[in-house]
């Protein structure tokens, strides 16, 4: 197995990069989906969240009231830290299970773990490669305002709540610059796949059909 940690700030284009890796044949695991599963009705983590933050964070059907919880933790570092202490271990357990399952299904698989909080949550998986999708803060603010309908103040608050660019770039083995066009971003993913990952697949051509197809990817 070849394990990639993929991260990037909000509105950096990380999901687009993850999708491209998937098109090349990688198994993509989405940390946001795991975070939702970690606090699904009936889970220990959800019960703990309700115990700590009160019944108001639970809907009538027993599911998590995300708006109510967000109102409590947003802008409150102490409350957010308490929440993270509950949710992050549960997500790490689920991600370990998903990674192990992918490797059991195909020992030579390339797994991309798409994890926005790779730096903040101190994700401890033994990554072979950490890829950071990077766009400057002003570009990301503009995207959130124009594409997501957020106001500028909220967009800047979201960025400020995450790790800084320097912190993410400090852990990067490879950087995808997403400030340009979509085609430019995807071409970088294609080149990275060929340069750093193709040798892994060429050694094990049964890994994915995409890796075995010499037409896959952009210019070397």
Secondary structure, 3 states (H helix, E strand, C coil): CEEEEEEECCCCCHHHHHHHHHHCCCEEEEHHHHHHHHCCCCCHHHHHHHHHHCHHHECCCCCECHHHHHHHHCCCHHHHHHHHHHHHHHHHHHHHHHHHHHHHHCCCCEEEEECCCCCCCCCCCCCCEEEEEECCHHHHHHHHHHHHCCCHHHHHHHHHHCCCHHHHHHCCCEEEECCCCHHHHHHHHHHHHHHHHHHHHHHCCCCCHHHHCCCCCCCC
